[in-house]
Amino acid sequence: MSRIPVQLSPGVNYSEIDLTTIVPNVATATGAIAGVFQWGPAEKIVTVTSEDDLVRIFGKPLRDENGIDFHCAANFLQYGRDLRIVRAVGSDETNANSSGFTGLQYVNEDVLGGEAASGLTASFYARYPGVLGNSLKVVVLDGNGEASVVVGATATIGTNTIRFSTVLGGTLEENDKLIYQTNQFSQTFLVDSAAGNTVTTKTYVASVIGLSADVKFRSKYADLFQLTAETSTQASAKGGSNDELNVVVIDEDGLFTGTKGTILETFQNVSKAYDARDNDGAPNYVSSVINSQSNYIWAGNLETLWGASVPQDLTTTFSDISGGYAAAKVSRYSLSGGTGAASSTANIYTKGYSKFIDRDNVDISLLISGRSDATTVKLLSDLVNERKDCVLFVSPLLTDVLNKTQSVATNNILTTRNTTYGINSSYVVMDSGWKYIYDKYNDMFRYVPLNADIAGICARAEFATQSWFSPAGLNRGTVKNVIKLAFNPDQAARDLLYVANVNPVATFSGEGTILFGDKTMLKKPSAFDRINVRRLFITLEKAISTAAKYSLFEFNDEFTRSQFRNLTIPYLRNVQAQRGITDFRVICDETNNTGEVIDRNQFVADIYIKPARSINFIQLNFIATRTDSTFTEII
């Protein structure tokens, strides 16, 4: 039906009516976990797509039980490619900093950014809380990092030593360079060590060197940069000078990389002027560049290093950085004061999992409980039952199954399922135990719960087929990276567990470790006591409700109802063609949108679904017959 707008004078008007809206495809393979990690932003959701990303952002796993959180995340990423992680930190976890302050906690960039507005007193901070920050060292080179140390020095020459009349200890470190220059020649020496006024070199010192010379210092980090003049083009054009810096971030103790002294990142030709721009027009102020690009540090109050906060558009000759060595051309900062990871599971929920509560702004599908205790599992069960758009995966306690007989382990799991957890929900899935893996990062073996694997298997099944296919069995239910199971249930144990809605995970000779069940924790016999049906309805509800939002504030008339039917029926036919449902019916007309419904500003659509069912039991009948019998007679 065309709509003709009101026109006040003759003319031609045209309009567009969009009837191309469809039911969108929705992602239901997004995993989510909260836990304790060594490094990385805390108390905010971070998306990770690979184990390499996991290590780069959150660091390697700890050796203690907190390391289980890392491995649960890594296990999911063996199957799925989209994991949302929240790092939980305790109040006693602090950021290392260049002033050695204790008790400072800046959990992520958002908090640091807010604090920076009121001023941070230290020059540099570890970007995140944790002991790893104590491994960081920052070296700032003023210009090219080269300066005169001693002018007109007199020196006593040894085979591998130069003893000056001026104390240089603390100025030099290993592999820095001394450039010894007289009127006749110059010679460069690689520093081995410096103490007091004596420098030990790594190379032979020529005895022909004069007794009076100019000695220059050159930082060992200067060669990392394509060094230019000490003044940027922009500052020079405005009459300024001496504004350029070069910054090096180093893994001094090797906690990040495993090798002491590894260069982590560099920042070249940044400026002391707070309004500086580079040749492309991007901000080039040293703090702006570091704070927007660094993975390891946050620049705090740097202006005091050169005396003041000064704009580039003034005719300014910037001072050399203070607090440094070698005529203030190099400044070094070893960070300290960072403290380590907490282990409270209650803390993991309040500062971690709570970030996943808001379904309108946080899209997740597969919630991993990890090593959560009973209290946290119950809270997470409440979370998914409130959201109704994701599934929680839980495991029994390690003490239930480790070094236990079949009967004892089975009874322990049933007690945990029925009493300790006491969950009755189609939005929760429980497996039967823990697996033994090799931790390559710590060169050790450890047990980790299987719930991350089961969530990952659901994600993998969706990638290979659709969300409504059962994740269990030999075709889609293989568990990766298993040395052994803490508890490998036999047939009798599997029977008891499955009746109680616990999905056995068992190792079969020649076939691997398999998820051998697809039940949810709903006790009532229902289609929703199966994982594939619950995941089917989550997919349908998420997709159709997303499309239905475009009917809000439209008129509840036949035109709008017809639009809705034209959206949903083709979508459901497609799901039916992909074996998700066997039949369906959509009712959205005057029979369920009565005058009373319309007067309440409501809109009603009834969508009837016959979900496809997975095969859980196979009966094969083999019948022996007599030689002279015919199959037609017998059948």
VEXPANU-926722 format. One record per residue (C-alpha): z, x, y. Coordinates in steps of 0.1 Angstrom, whole numbers, padded with zeros to 4 digits, always signed. Example, Ala and Ser with C-alpha at 12.3 -4.5 7.8 and 13.67 -1.06 7.14 Angstrom:
2
+0078+0123-0045;+0071+0137-0011;
REM end
This chain:
635
+0000+0000+0000;-0011+0015+0033;+0013+0017+0063;-0002+0011+0097;+0018+0026+0126;+0023+0008+0159;-0002+0021+0185;+0001+0012+0222;-0035+0018+0231;-0069+0021+0213;-0073+0052+0192;-0076+0067+0157;-0045+0077+0138;-0042+0092+0104;-0013+0099+0080;-0006+0114+0046;+0014+0099+0018;+0026+0124-0009;+0025+0108-0044;+0023+0142-0061;+0060+0146-0068;+0068+0155-0104;+0099+0161-0125;+0104+0199-0122;+0111+0223-0150;+0147+0235-0148;+0163+0267-0161;+0191+0261-0187;+0193+0297-0200;+0214+0311-0172;+0245+0328-0184;+0278+0333-0165;+0309+0354-0170;+0338+0368-0150;+0357+0399-0159;+0372+0432-0150;+0348+0460-0142;+0352+0496-0129;+0329+0492-0098;+0307+0467-0079;+0312+0438-0056;+0341+0416-0064;+0349+0379-0060;+0312+0370-0055;+0284+0360-0079;+0259+0388-0087;+0228+0382-0108;+0221+0409-0135;+0189+0409-0155;+0194+0440-0178;+0220+0463-0192;+0207+0491-0169;+0214+0468-0140;+0249+0460-0154;+0257+0498-0155;+0242+0505-0121;+0260+0476-0103;+0293+0474-0122;+0297+0509-0137;+0304+0519-0173;+0330+0500-0195;+0366+0510-0194;+0381+0524-0227;+0409+0498-0228;+0406+0460-0234;+0391+0455-0200;+0359+0472-0214;+0354+0441-0236;+0342+0422-0205;+0314+0447-0199;+0303+0445-0236;+0303+0407-0235;+0280+0408-0205;+0258+0435-0222;+0257+0414-0255;+0244+0384-0237;+0217+0405-0220;+0204+0416-0254;+0191+0380-0257;+0189+0365-0222;+0175+0379-0189;+0196+0360-0163;+0233+0365-0162;+0256+0357-0133;+0287+0379-0131;+0318+0378-0110;+0340+0408-0109;+0377+0399-0107;+0401+0423-0090;+0439+0424-0088;+0458+0427-0055;+0467+0463-0065;+0430+0475-0068;+0421+0494-0036;+0392+0512-0020;+0391+0550-0017;+0385+0562+0019;+0380+0594+0038;+0415+0592+0054;+0433+0588+0022;+0448+0555+0032;+0465+0536+0004;+0466+0498-0001;+0432+0490+0014;+0412+0464-0004;+0377+0453+0006;+0364+0433-0023;+0327+0431-0012;+0303+0437+0016;+0311+0403+0032;+0347+0413+0037;+0338+0448+0050;+0313+0434+0074;+0339+0410+0088;+0365+0438+0091;+0339+0461+0108;+0338+0438+0137;+0374+0446+0146;+0370+0483+0137;+0377+0503+0106;+0398+0534+0113;+0385+0557+0086;+0351+0573+0088;+0340+0563+0053;+0351+0539+0026;+0342+0534-0010;+0320+0503-0010;+0341+0486-0037;+0377+0489-0050;+0385+0511-0080;+0393+0546-0091;+0356+0555-0093;+0356+0556-0055;+0378+0587-0056;+0348+0606-0071;+0328+0601-0039;+0322+0628-0014;+0302+0624+0019;+0286+0653+0037;+0272+0647+0072;+0248+0673+0086;+0244+0674+0124;+0207+0679+0129;+0195+0705+0104;+0229+0716+0093;+0225+0751+0105;+0247+0768+0131;+0260+0801+0142;+0293+0809+0126;+0300+0843+0141;+0282+0859+0170;+0281+0896+0172;+0303+0899+0141;+0315+0932+0127;+0317+0932+0089;+0328+0954+0060;+0302+0954+0033;+0310+0955-0004;+0288+0952-0035;+0290+0914-0035;+0313+0908-0005;+0312+0906+0032;+0345+0908+0051;+0343+0895+0086;+0368+0899+0115;+0367+0860+0117;+0383+0838+0091;+0356+0817+0073;+0377+0803+0044;+0372+0765+0043;+0340+0768+0062;+0319+0777+0033;+0315+0763-0002;+0297+0774-0033;+0259+0777-0029;+0260+0774+0009;+0239+0801+0026;+0248+0828+0050;+0220+0842+0071;+0229+0877+0082;+0207+0888+0111;+0204+0921+0131;+0178+0934+0155;+0160+0950+0125;+0159+0923+0099;+0177+0893+0084;+0190+0886+0049;+0202+0854+0032;+0231+0854+0008;+0241+0826-0015;+0278+0820-0013;+0300+0821-0044;+0333+0816-0027;+0351+0821+0006;+0388+0829+0011;+0403+0840+0044;+0378+0863+0061;+0361+0875+0029;+0329+0859+0015;+0319+0866-0021;+0282+0863-0026;+0261+0856-0057;+0236+0883-0048;+0239+0920-0040;+0246+0929-0003;+0225+0956+0011;+0246+0985+0025;+0220+0991+0052;+0232+0960+0071;+0244+0969+0105;+0280+0966+0116;+0272+0941+0144;+0252+0910+0137;+0248+0873+0143;+0258+0852+0112;+0244+0818+0107;+0256+0791+0083;+0232+0768+0064;+0245+0740+0042;+0234+0739+0006;+0224+0702+0012;+0200+0710+0041;+0172+0716+0016;+0174+0680+0005;+0158+0669+0037;+0125+0674+0054;+0143+0686+0085;+0130+0680+0119;+0144+0688+0153;+0179+0677+0161;+0166+0650+0185;+0147+0619+0175;+0114+0610+0191;+0130+0578+0206;+0160+0596+0221;+0138+0623+0235;+0115+0597+0252;+0146+0583+0270;+0159+0616+0281;+0185+0619+0253;+0191+0647+0228;+0210+0659+0197;+0213+0624+0182;+0200+0630+0146;+0222+0632+0115;+0215+0636+0078;+0240+0622+0053;+0245+0630+0016;+0266+0610-0009;+0278+0630-0039;+0295+0623-0072;+0320+0650-0067;+0341+0645-0098;+0312+0632-0120;+0329+0598-0127;+0297+0579-0119;+0271+0601-0136;+0291+0623-0160;+0280+0655-0141;+0301+0669-0112;+0283+0673-0079;+0254+0650-0087;+0236+0638-0056;+0238+0600-0055;+0219+0591-0024;+0207+0606+0009;+0200+0592+0044;+0176+0612+0065;+0172+0614+0103;+0196+0586+0112;+0209+0584+0147;+0242+0585+0166;+0230+0559+0191;+0242+0524+0182;+0209+0507+0193;+0186+0533+0178;+0154+0522+0161;+0131+0541+0137;+0093+0544+0141;+0089+0510+0124;+0113+0493+0147;+0141+0489+0121;+0177+0498+0131;+0184+0535+0126;+0220+0538+0137;+0238+0558+0111;+0263+0530+0103;+0237+0503+0102;+0215+0523+0078;+0244+0532+0055;+0260+0498+0054;+0227+0480+0047;+0214+0505+0021;+0241+0524+0004;+0253+0515-0031;+0284+0536-0029;+0299+0539+0006;+0306+0519+0038;+0305+0536+0072;+0336+0528+0093;+0345+0542+0127;+0320+0570+0130;+0316+0570+0168;+0348+0592+0172;+0329+0620+0154;+0307+0626+0184;+0331+0612+0210;+0319+0577+0220;+0299+0546+0212;+0268+0554+0231;+0234+0535+0234;+0201+0552+0230;+0188+0539+0263;+0211+0562+0283;+0202+0597+0292;+0227+0611+0267;+0232+0645+0252;+0252+0637+0221;+0280+0660+0211;+0281+0677+0178;+0301+0659+0152;+0338+0668+0153;+0362+0675+0124;+0335+0696+0107;+0329+0732+0098;+0306+0759+0110;+0305+0751+0147;+0309+0714+0138;+0274+0712+0123;+0286+0700+0089;+0314+0676+0081;+0327+0669+0046;+0347+0640+0034;+0362+0636-0001;+0374+0601-0006;+0408+0592-0021;+0432+0563-0024;+0412+0542-0048;+0432+0525-0076;+0421+0510-0109;+0414+0479-0128;+0439+0451-0136;+0438+0432-0169;+0454+0398-0162;+0433+0370-0177;+0449+0345-0153;+0436+0367-0125;+0401+0367-0141;+0401+0329-0138;+0415+0325-0103;+0394+0353-0087;+0364+0351-0111;+0356+0320-0130;+0367+0298-0101;+0335+0309-0083;+0315+0288-0108;+0331+0255-0101;+0307+0242-0074;+0277+0227-0094;+0258+0219-0062;+0255+0255-0051;+0260+0275-0083;+0234+0269-0111;+0247+0280-0145;+0240+0268-0180;+0258+0290-0205;+0294+0299-0196;+0308+0329-0216;+0346+0329-0221;+0347+0366-0232;+0382+0378-0242;+0399+0348-0224;+0433+0337-0237;+0442+0301-0246;+0452+0292-0210;+0419+0304-0196;+0399+0287-0223;+0415+0254-0215;+0408+0259-0177;+0372+0268-0186;+0369+0237-0208;+0380+0216-0178;+0355+0233-0156;+0325+0225-0178;+0337+0190-0185;+0338+0185-0147;+0304+0200-0141;+0287+0183-0170;+0256+0206-0167;+0266+0236-0187;+0281+0246-0221;+0312+0268-0226;+0312+0293-0256;+0346+0304-0270;+0358+0325-0299;+0391+0325-0318;+0417+0352-0310;+0412+0387-0325;+0446+0384-0341;+0434+0353-0359;+0408+0372-0379;+0413+0410-0379;+0425+0423-0413;+0432+0388-0426;+0422+0373-0460;+0397+0345-0462;+0423+0318-0464;+0446+0332-0437;+0418+0338-0413;+0404+0303-0419;+0438+0287-0413;+0444+0308-0382;+0410+0297-0367;+0417+0261-0375;+0451+0263-0358;+0436+0279-0327;+0409+0253-0326;+0431+0223-0331;+0464+0234-0315;+0461+0265-0293;+0428+0254-0277;+0430+0217-0286;+0396+0210-0272;+0376+0178-0278;+0343+0181-0259;+0306+0182-0264;+0304+0208-0236;+0322+0235-0256;+0310+0255-0286;+0333+0276-0308;+0323+0304-0332;+0343+0320-0360;+0352+0354-0348;+0346+0389-0335;+0321+0417-0343;+0326+0455-0345;+0303+0475-0323;+0297+0511-0312;+0306+0517-0275;+0280+0544-0266;+0295+0548-0231;+0329+0559-0244;+0319+0572-0278;+0342+0548-0297;+0341+0517-0318;+0356+0484-0307;+0358+0447-0315;+0342+0422-0291;+0342+0383-0294;+0310+0366-0305;+0309+0339-0278;+0286+0360-0256;+0262+0365-0285;+0261+0327-0293;+0254+0320-0256;+0227+0346-0257;+0212+0332-0289;+0209+0298-0271;+0191+0315-0242;+0168+0333-0267;+0160+0301-0285;+0150+0285-0252;+0127+0314-0243;+0111+0312-0277;+0109+0274-0280;+0128+0249-0258;+0165+0242-0249;+0165+0213-0274;+0159+0235-0305;+0189+0244-0325;+0200+0280-0320;+0213+0283-0356;+0198+0296-0388;+0175+0323-0400;+0147+0315-0376;+0167+0317-0343;+0203+0325-0351;+0203+0363-0358;+0232+0381-0342;+0223+0416-0328;+0242+0449-0328;+0267+0442-0356;+0283+0470-0376;+0306+0445-0394;+0324+0412-0387;+0362+0411-0383;+0359+0381-0405;+0329+0372-0427;+0336+0337-0439;+0326+0328-0475;+0312+0294-0486;+0346+0278-0489;+0357+0291-0455;+0324+0279-0439;+0329+0245-0454;+0364+0241-0438;+0354+0256-0405;+0323+0234-0401;+0341+0202-0408;+0364+0212-0379;+0334+0218-0356;+0337+0256-0357;+0304+0273-0362;+0306+0300-0389;+0289+0334-0382;+0283+0351-0415;+0266+0383-0428;+0242+0377-0457;+0229+0405-0478;+0194+0414-0468;+0193+0388-0440;+0217+0401-0414;+0244+0383-0394;+0235+0347-0387;+0249+0319-0367;+0253+0293-0394;+0262+0262-0376;+0252+0242-0345;+0281+0219-0337;+0299+0213-0304;+0337+0208-0303;+0333+0170-0300;+0355+0155-0327;+0339+0120-0327;+0309+0117-0350;+0280+0114-0325;+0246+0129-0317;+0264+0149-0290;+0284+0169-0317;+0253+0191-0320;+0243+0219-0297;+0207+0210-0295;+0214+0174-0285;+0239+0184-0258;+0215+0210-0244;+0186+0184-0246;+0206+0160-0224;+0217+0187-0200;+0180+0196-0195;+0169+0160-0191;+0197+0151-0168;+0193+0182-0146;+0155+0178-0143;+0153+0140-0137;+0183+0140-0113;+0166+0167-0093;+0135+0146-0090;+0155+0115-0083;+0170+0130-0051;+0137+0123-0034;+0143+0086-0038;+0175+0088-0017;+0173+0068+0015;+0140+0051+0004;+0138+0013+0000;+0149-0001-0033;+0117-0021-0038;+0090-0021-0065;+0071+0007-0048;+0100+0031-0051;+0109+0020-0086;+0073+0024-0097;+0073+0059-0082;+0104+0068-0102;+0089+0054-0134;+0057+0074-0128;+0078+0105-0124;+0100+0102-0155;+0077+0087-0181;+0051+0115-0182;+0080+0141-0182;+0096+0124-0212;+0063+0121-0230;+0059+0159-0226;+0094+0164-0241;+0085+0141-0269;+0053+0161-0276;+0075+0193-0277;+0097+0177-0304;+0128+0172-0282;+0129+0134-0286;+0114+0109-0311;+0112+0080-0287;+0123+0068-0253;+0122+0040-0228;+0127+0038-0191;+0138+0006-0174;+0138+0006-0136;+0128-0028-0123;+0143-0060-0110;+0162-0066-0142;+0186-0038-0135;+0181-0035-0097;+0193-0070-0089;+0199-0083-0054;+0236-0074-0058;+0227-0038-0067;+0203-0036-0038;+0229-0050-0014;+0253-0022-0024;+0226+0003-0015;+0224+0014-0051;+0194+0023-0073;+0196+0020-0111;+0175+0034-0139;+0183+0031-0176;+0168+0059-0197;+0170+0054-0234;+0166+0085-0256;+0163+0090-0293;+0171+0127-0297;+0156+0148-0324;+0181+0159-0350;+0184+0193-0366;+0186+0197-0404;+0220+0207-0415;+0219+0199-0452;+0190+0204-0476;+0190+0187-0510;+0164+0201-0535;+0161+0182-0568;+0144+0201-0596;+0135+0178-0625;+0124+0190-0660;+0101+0167-0679;+0087+0164-0714;+0054+0179-0722;+0038+0146-0730;+0051+0127-0700;+0030+0119-0669;+0043+0124-0634;+0030+0090-0624;+0053+0073-0649;+0083+0093-0640;+0080+0091-0602;
REM end
